[in-house]
């Protein structure tokens, strides 16, 4: 599917503002409200975009763990398909990706503790029993999600982010139900979501305002299936020379400006940063890697290119508590 110039403009300007009013979206994009409404409805109907609440779970005591892995002698295809259905249904899992390069798959979970993550690794091992799993683990220090400014003209680069912080906040069962409802039923309007859990609109919006003030609910974004639009996403694993000092600020400033950077992750792994880059032509990724070496070459050891072929699951919230039975 090819996007019209108007649809590109709408997505570039409105991607991180899926919960904004049509008046706000018109002001951001410069496109009329009727055109915005029609374009978003069409793209949602075709499965190109989906509303996703962006939740910062770090102040609630959670940490984002990611496992990149490959399988050898994995067994029958039907067994692998069944295993991945169980993996995506796991209540802690927030991302499942199909990858290229050194890894076949990636899976992310928000975990309350190292011990909970160890339990998840055992679940992963049992899921692919009989296969050899080659894996590496990454811990997220800070995750920044950018809008796709390259799609539009004159669009300001914006971001949402979560990460390690000192303060701790609390949510109750109703907060959890609201965030889960938004995550699990993104096609519904906020009024329909509130009705689904038999909650007055006023209470629903009051709770969201409080969660936003506490820095937990950061808004809604549109998750885009840009693969269906002909774009390719690469995760660049950036290895640096040891303790990198102010390099993080310099790389962040570069990412904040670059129109093709979709996310930036500061992490604890064999590499130090992950830079998500989206391009339409293969030669563009070579040019972007060249830019990184040109700007930061003295501080870089290696850049590993990991294409992401598909995001099978992509959310930012998990239940606070789950039972072992739920994960089976």
N, C-alpha and C positions, 0 to 999 in steps of 0.2 A: 504494500500500500504506500502511496506517495501522499505527503501532506501538501496542502496548498500553502502559499506564502502567508495567508491570513491565519491558518491553523498553526503554523510554526510560530508566528508572532504571539498568538494567544498562549501557547504552551510555554514559550520562553519567559514570558512576563508573569504568568499565573501559576507556574509549576509548584512553587512553594507556598501557595495561598489557596489551596483547594477549599478552605472553609470561609473564604472571603465572600462578601456580597457581590452581586453583579455590578453595582455602582463602583466598588473598589477595583474589580477586575477590569472594568472599562477604563478607569483612570490609569491603571498600570499598563494596559496594552494599547490603548488608543483605538480599540475596536468596539463597535456598537454592541449593546447588551444582547440584542436578539441574535446577532452573529455568534457571540460568545456562548450563549445558551445552546444554540443549535450545534456548534462545533463540539462542545464538551459532551453533550448527549450522544452525538454520533460516535465519538471516539470511545466513550465508555461502553456503548452498545457493541462496538466491534472488538472490545477487549484490548484496545491500545493503551488506555489509561485506566487507573483505578485509584480511588481516594484511599490514603493510608495515614492514620494518625501518627505523628512523630512524637514519640514518648522518650523522655530522658529517665531511664531506670537507675542511673547511678546514685542519685540522692536517696533512693529507696533501698540501697545496699546491694545492688546487682552489678555484675561485671560481664562485659561482652567477651566471650571466648569464641574463637573460630578454629575449626579443624579443616585443613586442606589435606586431601587424601586421594590415593589411587588404589585400585584393586587389581590383583593378579589372580589368575584362575578363579574368577568370580562365581562360576556356576551358571545354571540355565538363565536365560534372559527373563523368564517369567518370575524366577526367584528374586532377581535384582529389582524388577519392577515392583514386586510386592514389598521388598525391603524399603524401597524409596517411598512408597505410599505410607508405610509406618513411620519412616523418618520424618516426613513432612507433617504427619499428624501428631508428632510428639509435642506436648504442650510447652516445652522450653525452647523449641527450635524456632528461630526467627528468620533464617535465611538458608536456602538450599540452592546451590548453583552448579551448573554443568560447565566445566572449564576445559581449557586446552593447555599446551605447554607441559610443565613438569607435573601437573596435577589433573585428575579427572573431575573431582568434585570438591565443593566447599560447603561447610555447614556451620552455622553460627547459633549459639545459644546465649541467653542471659542467665547467669548462674549466681546463686546467693552465696556460694562458697566453693573452695577448691574441692572439698569432698563431694559436693553435688555434681561438679564437673567430672570427677573421677567416675561417679556412678553413670553419668551419661556416656563416657568413653566405653564402659563395660557394655552398656546398651548397644553402642555402635558395633562393638566387636561381635556381640551375639547376633546382631542383625545380619551381619555378613559372615556368619560362621562357615568355616571351610575355605574362605578366601584369605589371601595375604593382604593386609592393609599397610600400605606405606603412607605415613602421616607426618604432619608437622602442625604445631599448635601456635596460634597467635593470640595475644591478649591486647585488647583495645585500650589505649590511654585516652585518645580523643578521636571522635568521628565527626567529620564535617561534610555535610551534603549540600551541593550547589545546584542552582537552576541551570538549565541548558541554554545559556545565553547565546550560544552560537546559532541557535535556530532563528532568532529574530534580529531585527535591526534596532540599534540604539537601546538595547535592553540592559539594565543594570545587573551586574553579577551580585547575587544574594546567597545567603547560606543559612542553614540550621545546623546545630551541633549538640553533641552530648559527650560526656567524658568524666574522668576522675575529678572528684571534688571533696572538700572537707565536710561540708554540712550534710546532715541526714534529715530526711523528711519522712512523713508517714502518710499512707493512704488507708482508707477503711474499705470494707467489703463493697459498699456502693460505688466508690471511686473505681475499684477494680472491675465491677460489672459494667460501668459506663465505658471504660477504656477497652474492655474485651468486646463489647457490643459494637463499638466503632471499628475495631480491628477485624472482627469476624463477619460484619455485615456492611461493607463499605459502599454498596450500591444504594443503600437506604439513605433518605434525607435525615437530618438530625431529629426532625419531628417524628419520623417513622421509627428511628432508633430508640427514642425516648418512649414511644408508645409500646414498642416491643417488650420493654422491661417494666411497663406500667408506671412510668415516672412522669410527673408533670413537666412540661417544657421549661417552666421557670426554675425548677430544681435542677434539671439537666444542665441548663446554661449557667446557673450559679455555681454548680460543681466544677464545670469546665473552666470558668473564670478563676476559681480558686486554685485549681491545678495548674493553670497557666501562670498565675502570680507566684506559685511555689516553684516554678521552673521544671515541672514534671511533664505536663502536656504543653508542647511547644507549637501546636498547630497541626494542620493537615496538609499533606502534599499530594501531588499526582504522581503515582508510580507509572513510568512509561515503558512499554514494550518496544523499545527502539529497534530491536532486532527485526521485528516485523516491518519496520520502516526502512530497512536497508542499512542501518548503522551497525558498527561493530564496537564492542566495549572491551577495553583492555585494562587489567589491573597491573600497574607497574610496581613491582617490589623493589624498593630502593635500599640498597646496602650502603652504609656510610662508614667513615673511618672512626670507629669507637664512639666515645662520648662526643656528641655533635654540637655542644654549646649553643650558639645563636643560629645554627643552621635551620632549626625548626621555624624560626620567625621568617627567615629568608625564603624557605620553600613555601611557607604559608602565604607570604605576600605574592609570590609567583603564581600559586594556585588561585588566589583571590582574583587575579587579573586574567588568567588564561580562559578563554571562552569554552574550550573543549574539556576542561577538568570538571568532572561531575562529583567526585568525592576525594577527600584527603583524610588519611588515617595515620595518626601517630601511634606506634604500637611497640609491644615487646615481643620480639620473635628473632629469627636469624637476620631478618631485615629490619629496618627502622621506620620506614614509611611505606604506605600504599597510596598510590595516586591513580584514581579511576579516570580514564580518558576515553572519550567516545569520538569515533571518526567515521566518515563515509567512505574514504578511499584508503587502502592499505598503506600507501606511501606517507600518509599524514602521521601515522604513529611513529614511523622512523624519524620524521622531522621533529616531532615533539620530544622523543628520546634524545635526539641531537641537541635540542634546546637545553634540556636538563644538564647534559654533560658540559655544554658550553658555559652555562651559568654557574654550575656547582661542581665542575669536574674535579677540582682539588680535594673536595670533601667526599666524593663518591667512590665506592669500590666497584659496584656492579648494579645494573638495572635489569631485572628479570621481567620479561613480558608474559603475562598470563591472560590469554583471551577468555572472556566470559561469554559463552555461547547462549546461555539461557538462565534466567532467575526463576526457579520453580516455586520459590516461596520468598517473600520479601516484606517483612513487617517489623515493627519496633516495640512490640509489647508481648509479654507472656503472663500467665496467671502467677499470683504471688506464691501459691502453694499448689502442688499437684500430688496425686497418689501414684504409686508404682503401677497400679492397674491401668491408669490413664495413659501411661507411656508404652503399654504393650500393644 
